[in-house]
Amino acid sequence: MQRLLKDHLVEHQDGETVFFTRTCTVCGEVWRSAARQGMDREQAAAEAGGTTHMCHFCGRPVCGKCFTDVEGISLCVSCAARLRERMDGI
């Protein structure tokens, strides 16, 4: 997951320090890493890993509030709603 998450991090410079952000693709909530000198994308991905989930269907990064489980499949709430609609039609 860290490899996928690294692609969704945005790097910001604040003087000599660096920080990264990640935006939930469902609700728009922004996560921000700590600002440190010499911080790299690997470190930021490790830090974000505890608060970020990747949908197993669409692959988008989402926050914990926008991540759910349907029939044992971990999905973002958007994909979960579509799956539930399809399951109801069966």
VOTORDREN-546936 format. One record per residue: residue in one letter; y, x negated, z negated of N, C-alpha, C, CB in turn. Coordinates in steps of 0.05 Angstrom, whole numbers, padded with zeros to 5 digits. Glycine has a CB too. Example, Ala and Ser with C-alpha at 12.3 -4.5 7.8 and 13.67 -1.06 7.14 Angstrom:
BEGIN
[site "A", [-00114, -00264, -00156], [-00090, -00246, -00156], [-00066, -00264, -00156], [-00089, -00226, -00181]];
[site "S", [-00045, -00257, -00142], [-00021, -00273, -00143], [00001, -00258, -00157], [-00012, -00282, -00114]];
// end
This chain:
BEGIN
[site "M", [-00024, -00016, 00000], [00000, 00000, 00000], [00025, -00017, 00000], [00000, 00019, -00024]];
[site "Q", [00024, -00040, -00013], [00048, -00057, -00015], [00058, -00066, 00013], [00043, -00081, -00032]];
[site "R", [00039, -00071, 00031], [00046, -00079, 00058], [00062, -00057, 00072], [00021, -00087, 00074]];
[site "L", [00052, -00032, 00069], [00066, -00009, 00081], [00093, -00004, 00067], [00049, 00016, 00079]];
[site "L", [00093, -00007, 00041], [00118, -00002, 00026], [00140, -00022, 00034], [00112, -00004, -00004]];
[site "K", [00132, -00047, 00039], [00152, -00067, 00046], [00168, -00059, 00070], [00138, -00094, 00051]];
[site "D", [00155, -00045, 00089], [00169, -00037, 00113], [00190, -00015, 00108], [00149, -00026, 00133]];
[site "H", [00189, -00002, 00085], [00207, 00020, 00079], [00229, 00012, 00059], [00192, 00043, 00068]];
[site "L", [00230, -00013, 00052], [00251, -00023, 00034], [00275, -00033, 00049], [00240, -00046, 00016]];
[site "V", [00298, -00027, 00039], [00323, -00036, 00051], [00336, -00057, 00033], [00343, -00012, 00056]];
[site "E", [00342, -00080, 00044], [00353, -00102, 00029], [00383, -00100, 00028], [00345, -00129, 00041]];
[site "H", [00395, -00105, 00004], [00423, -00105, -00001], [00431, -00130, -00015], [00432, -00080, -00017]];
[site "Q", [00454, -00141, -00008], [00465, -00165, -00021], [00489, -00156, -00037], [00473, -00187, 00000]];
[site "D", [00491, -00166, -00062], [00513, -00161, -00079], [00522, -00188, -00090], [00506, -00141, -00103]];
[site "G", [00539, -00202, -00076], [00546, -00229, -00083], [00522, -00247, -00079], [00556, -00230, -00112]];
[site "E", [00514, -00260, -00101], [00491, -00278, -00099], [00465, -00265, -00106], [00495, -00302, -00119]];
[site "T", [00466, -00240, -00115], [00441, -00225, -00121], [00432, -00208, -00098], [00445, -00209, -00147]];
[site "V", [00407, -00201, -00099], [00395, -00185, -00078], [00381, -00161, -00093], [00374, -00201, -00061]];
[site "F", [00383, -00138, -00081], [00367, -00115, -00091], [00357, -00099, -00067], [00384, -00097, -00110]];
[site "F", [00337, -00083, -00072], [00325, -00067, -00051], [00326, -00037, -00058], [00296, -00076, -00045]];
[site "T", [00327, -00020, -00038], [00325, 00009, -00043], [00303, 00021, -00026], [00353, 00022, -00037]];
[site "R", [00294, 00043, -00035], [00274, 00059, -00020], [00282, 00088, -00024], [00244, 00053, -00030]];
[site "T", [00283, 00103, -00003], [00291, 00131, -00004], [00266, 00149, 00001], [00313, 00138, 00017]];
[site "C", [00263, 00169, -00017], [00241, 00188, -00014], [00246, 00203, 00012], [00238, 00207, -00039]];
[site "T", [00226, 00205, 00029], [00230, 00218, 00055], [00229, 00248, 00053], [00209, 00208, 00074]];
[site "V", [00223, 00259, 00029], [00222, 00288, 00026], [00248, 00298, 00012], [00197, 00296, 00010]];
[site "C", [00254, 00287, -00012], [00276, 00298, -00027], [00301, 00280, -00025], [00269, 00301, -00056]];
[site "G", [00299, 00256, -00015], [00322, 00239, -00012], [00329, 00222, -00037], [00345, 00255, -00004]];
[site "E", [00313, 00224, -00058], [00318, 00208, -00082], [00316, 00179, -00075], [00298, 00215, -00104]];
[site "V", [00336, 00163, -00085], [00337, 00135, -00079], [00327, 00119, -00103], [00365, 00126, -00071]];
[site "W", [00308, 00101, -00099], [00299, 00082, -00119], [00313, 00056, -00114], [00268, 00079, -00119]];
[site "R", [00321, 00042, -00135], [00335, 00017, -00132], [00321, -00004, -00150], [00365, 00019, -00139]];
[site "S", [00316, -00027, -00138], [00304, -00049, -00154], [00325, -00062, -00172], [00291, -00070, -00135]];
[site "A", [00316, -00078, -00189], [00334, -00095, -00205], [00348, -00114, -00186], [00319, -00110, -00228]];
[site "A", [00372, -00122, -00192], [00386, -00142, -00176], [00382, -00169, -00188], [00417, -00135, -00175]];
[site "R", [00371, -00187, -00171], [00365, -00215, -00180], [00370, -00234, -00158], [00335, -00217, -00189]];
[site "Q", [00376, -00259, -00166], [00378, -00280, -00146], [00351, -00287, -00136], [00393, -00305, -00158]];
[site "G", [00348, -00291, -00110], [00323, -00300, -00099], [00302, -00278, -00097], [00313, -00322, -00114]];
[site "M", [00308, -00253, -00103], [00288, -00232, -00101], [00280, -00229, -00072], [00298, -00205, -00113]];
[site "D", [00254, -00226, -00067], [00245, -00222, -00039], [00231, -00195, -00037], [00226, -00245, -00031]];
[site "R", [00224, -00188, -00012], [00212, -00162, -00006], [00185, -00158, -00021], [00208, -00159, 00024]];
[site "E", [00169, -00180, -00024], [00144, -00178, -00038], [00148, -00169, -00067], [00129, -00205, -00038]];
[site "Q", [00167, -00182, -00081], [00173, -00175, -00109], [00184, -00147, -00111], [00194, -00195, -00120]];
[site "A", [00201, -00139, -00093], [00211, -00111, -00093], [00189, -00091, -00088], [00234, -00108, -00072]];
[site "A", [00171, -00097, -00070], [00149, -00078, -00065], [00131, -00075, -00089], [00132, -00088, -00041]];
[site "A", [00127, -00097, -00104], [00111, -00096, -00129], [00125, -00079, -00149], [00106, -00124, -00140]];
[site "E", [00151, -00082, -00151], [00167, -00066, -00170], [00168, -00036, -00163], [00196, -00077, -00172]];
[site "A", [00170, -00030, -00137], [00171, -00003, -00128], [00144, 00011, -00128], [00182, -00002, -00099]];
[site "G", [00123, -00004, -00129], [00096, 00007, -00128], [00090, 00027, -00149], [00076, -00014, -00129]];
[site "G", [00102, 00024, -00173], [00097, 00043, -00194], [00111, 00070, -00191], [00105, 00031, -00220]];
[site "T", [00131, 00071, -00174], [00147, 00096, -00171], [00145, 00108, -00143], [00175, 00091, -00177]];
[site "T", [00130, 00094, -00125], [00129, 00103, -00097], [00100, 00109, -00090], [00141, 00082, -00078]];
[site "H", [00096, 00130, -00075], [00070, 00137, -00065], [00071, 00140, -00035], [00060, 00164, -00077]];
[site "M", [00049, 00134, -00021], [00048, 00137, 00008], [00030, 00160, 00014], [00038, 00110, 00021]];
[site "C", [00040, 00179, 00030], [00024, 00202, 00038], [00000, 00192, 00054], [00041, 00223, 00054]];
[site "H", [-00024, 00202, 00048], [-00048, 00193, 00062], [-00050, 00206, 00090], [-00072, 00200, 00046]];
[site "F", [-00033, 00226, 00096], [-00034, 00239, 00122], [-00012, 00228, 00140], [-00032, 00269, 00119]];
[site "C", [00013, 00230, 00132], [00035, 00222, 00150], [00044, 00194, 00145], [00059, 00241, 00146]];
[site "G", [00037, 00182, 00122], [00043, 00154, 00116], [00072, 00149, 00107], [00039, 00138, 00140]];
[site "R", [00086, 00171, 00101], [00114, 00167, 00091], [00115, 00160, 00061], [00130, 00193, 00097]];
[site "P", [00134, 00144, 00053], [00138, 00138, 00025], [00152, 00161, 00011], [00153, 00112, 00021]];
[site "V", [00141, 00170, -00012], [00154, 00192, -00027], [00154, 00185, -00057], [00139, 00218, -00023]];
[site "C", [00172, 00198, -00072], [00173, 00194, -00101], [00150, 00210, -00114], [00201, 00203, -00112]];
[site "G", [00147, 00206, -00140], [00126, 00220, -00154], [00128, 00250, -00154], [00125, 00210, -00182]];
[site "K", [00153, 00260, -00154], [00158, 00289, -00154], [00149, 00302, -00127], [00187, 00296, -00159]];
[site "C", [00149, 00287, -00106], [00142, 00297, -00079], [00114, 00289, -00070], [00163, 00287, -00059]];
[site "F", [00097, 00283, -00089], [00070, 00274, -00083], [00051, 00292, -00099], [00065, 00244, -00091]];
[site "T", [00030, 00302, -00085], [00012, 00321, -00098], [-00017, 00316, -00088], [00021, 00350, -00093]];
[site "D", [-00035, 00332, -00098], [-00063, 00330, -00091], [-00073, 00357, -00081], [-00080, 00320, -00115]];
[site "V", [-00086, 00358, -00058], [-00098, 00383, -00048], [-00127, 00377, -00042], [-00082, 00393, -00022]];
[site "E", [-00144, 00390, -00056], [-00173, 00387, -00051], [-00181, 00357, -00052], [-00181, 00399, -00024]];
[site "G", [-00170, 00342, -00070], [-00177, 00314, -00073], [-00163, 00295, -00053], [-00206, 00311, -00070]];
[site "I", [-00144, 00305, -00038], [-00130, 00289, -00019], [-00101, 00285, -00029], [-00130, 00301, 00010]];
[site "S", [-00091, 00261, -00031], [-00064, 00256, -00041], [-00045, 00257, -00017], [-00063, 00228, -00055]];
[site "L", [-00026, 00275, -00019], [-00007, 00281, 00002], [00021, 00284, -00008], [-00016, 00305, 00018]];
[site "C", [00040, 00281, 00011], [00068, 00289, 00004], [00068, 00320, 00004], [00089, 00278, 00025]];
[site "V", [00088, 00332, -00009], [00089, 00361, -00012], [00092, 00374, 00015], [00111, 00369, -00030]];
[site "S", [00104, 00361, 00035], [00107, 00373, 00062], [00079, 00376, 00075], [00125, 00356, 00079]];
[site "C", [00064, 00355, 00075], [00037, 00355, 00087], [00018, 00373, 00071], [00025, 00327, 00089]];
[site "A", [00022, 00374, 00045], [00005, 00391, 00028], [00010, 00420, 00035], [00011, 00386, -00002]];
[site "A", [00035, 00428, 00039], [00041, 00456, 00047], [00028, 00463, 00073], [00072, 00460, 00048]];
[site "R", [00029, 00445, 00093], [00017, 00450, 00119], [-00013, 00453, 00116], [00024, 00428, 00139]];
[site "L", [-00025, 00435, 00100], [-00054, 00436, 00096], [-00063, 00462, 00082], [-00064, 00412, 00079]];
[site "R", [-00047, 00470, 00062], [-00054, 00496, 00048], [-00052, 00519, 00068], [-00034, 00500, 00025]];
[site "E", [-00032, 00520, 00085], [-00030, 00541, 00105], [-00054, 00542, 00123], [-00004, 00537, 00123]];
[site "R", [-00063, 00519, 00132], [-00087, 00518, 00149], [-00112, 00527, 00134], [-00090, 00490, 00160]];
[site "M", [-00114, 00518, 00109], [-00137, 00526, 00093], [-00138, 00556, 00088], [-00137, 00510, 00066]];
[site "D", [-00114, 00568, 00084], [-00113, 00597, 00080], [-00121, 00612, 00105], [-00085, 00605, 00071]];
[site "G", [-00117, 00600, 00128], [-00124, 00614, 00154], [-00153, 00612, 00161], [-00107, 00602, 00176]];
[site "I", [-00168, 00596, 00146], [-00196, 00593, 00153], [-00213, 00615, 00141], [-00207, 00565, 00143]];
// end
